């Protein structure tokens, strides 16, 4: 059976752990969403870089090609998979519900993506907020699910046991998803049509 590399998943889990470690200083709750820090900056920059990598794979764009969110957004819409933009990601321990891609239904780019570009090009630390860090990771998490579902549930390299996220969750996600031969048969809202992407 063909396998796919789990590097991007492991990168996501490492970034999620970094965010979880910040809870020792700042609680993950809306009252703290505007708090900014160098650590959040690092998380946002790395998460959004991973998002670019995965989007290029989904859209069949060469890694070295210059693109923007409009190209990614249009590809999803033109391939009749805009339901993905309504995907809801949960942070159960904090009773948080996030829709990181929702504004794409209005032909806009997510706020965390705007912040990523401002940080990257202008270096504005105040854009590196807890809210943008959370949503960039939620965006990466959901995009990885889309990518793996697009890959028809193929196993991770070596069929090794893969950890699930500790903070983030997706309704219907179970350890059988993306790690077994039959995972492509699982119906998860927002991802049913994703495996038709080509």
N, C-alpha and C positions, 0 to 999 in steps of 0.2 A: 504494500500500500504506500502511496506517496505521502510524504510527511511535510509539515511546514515548520519553519524555525520558530521557536518560542521566545526568541530574544526580546521582541517588542512587548510581549506579555510580561516578561520578567522586569523589563524597564518600567512598565506601568506599576507593577507591584512595589518596586523599589521607591518610586516617586510617591506612591500612596503611603508607604511607611514613613517617608520623610514628613509628609503632611501630618500623619498621625502623631509623630513625635512632637510637633509644635503644640499639641493640645496641652502639654505640660505648662505652657506659658499663655496661650490664648485659646479659649474654648471655641469650638466650631458652632457658632450660633450667629444669627442675623445681626445682633447688637455689635458684633466684632467684625462684620464683613468689610468695613472700610480700613481696618488695620493693615498697614503695609510693612514689609520687611525684606531684607536681602534673601532670606530663605524662601519666601513666597516668590520672589523674583526668579530664583533658581528653578523652582518647581514649574512655574509658568513657562519659562524659556525651554526647559527640557520637554515638558508635556506637549507644547505646541510644535516643537521640532519633530516629535514622534508622530503627531497628527499629520504633519506634512508628508512624512514618509508613507503612512498608511493610506492617506488620500490618493497619493500618486499611484500606489498599487491598485487601489480600487478603480481608479480612472484610467488605468493603463498608460500612465504618463512616465516618460523616462526620468529616472532619479535626478539627473542634472538639469532638467528643464525648469525654467522659471515659470511659476504659476501663481495664482492668487485664489482667495476663497470663492470668488465669483465662478471661476472655472470648475471648482469642486462642486459647488452648489448646483450649477447648471447641469453637470453630469448626472447628479442624483435625480434631479427633477426630470430631465429629458429621458431618463431610463425608467421613469414611472416608479421610483422608489422614495418619493417625497415623504411617505409615512415615517421614514426614519427620523425626520426632523422633529417628530412629535414624541420620540422615545423619552421615557421618564426614568431617571436614575435616582436611586434612593440612598440615603445615609441613615439606616434604621436607628442606630444608637442615638442620633440627634433629631430623629423624626423629620429629616429634611427630604424634600422632593425637588429634583432639579430636572429641567428640560434644557440642556446646554445648547441644543441646535434649533430651538423653536423659532427664533427670529429669522431663520433661513426661509421659513414659509412666507415671509414678507420681503424676500429678496434682499435681506440685510445680513451682515456678518455678525456673529456673536460678540458681545462686549469683551469677553476674555481674549478673543482674537484681535480685536482693535487694540486692547491693552498690550498684547504681545508685540504687535508691530511698533507701538509707541515706545515700549521698553527697548526693543531691539534697535530702533533707529535713533531714538532721542535720549534713551537712558533714564527716563523719568521713573524714579523709585516709587513715587506715590501711586503709580498704576499697578504696582505689584501687591495687590490686596489679597486678603484671605478669600474674598468672594471670587476673584479671578483665578486664584490657585485652585479652589474647589471646582469651579466650572470647567477649567481647562482639563483637569483630571477626569471629571465626569464625561467631558467630550471625548477624551482619549479612550476611556473605558468603553463607551457605547460604540465608538468607531471601530475598536478592536473586535467587538462582538460582530459588527457588520462584516468586517473583513474575514473573520474566521467562518462566519456563516456563508459568505460568498464562496469560500473555499470548500463548501459542502461538508463541513464538519470533519475535515481530515485531521488525523491525529497529530499531536505535537511530536517533535523529534524524539525518537527513541521510545515513544509511548510512556514517557515518564510521568509520574504523578505531578500535577500542577496545582499550586495553591490558588484558592479563590481569594478575592479581595477581602480585607478586614473591615474597611469602612464602607465601601460602595457595594451596592447590590442592584440587581435587576430582577423584576418580578418574573418568576418562572425559571430563573437560572439555577442549575443544579450541577453537582460535580460531574454528571454524565455529559454535560454540554462541552463541546470542543475538545473532549479527550477520548471519545469512543468512536468506533466505526459507525455507529448508528446515530450519532448526534445530529446529523443533518435531517433526521426525521422528526426532531423535536420542534414543535410549533411555538414560537415565542412572539408575542405581539410586536409588530414593527419590523420583524426580521424574516417573516415567512417568504416574502418575495425576493429577499436579498440574494439568495443563492442563484438567482437568474441573471445577476450581473455578469457581464463578460467583458 
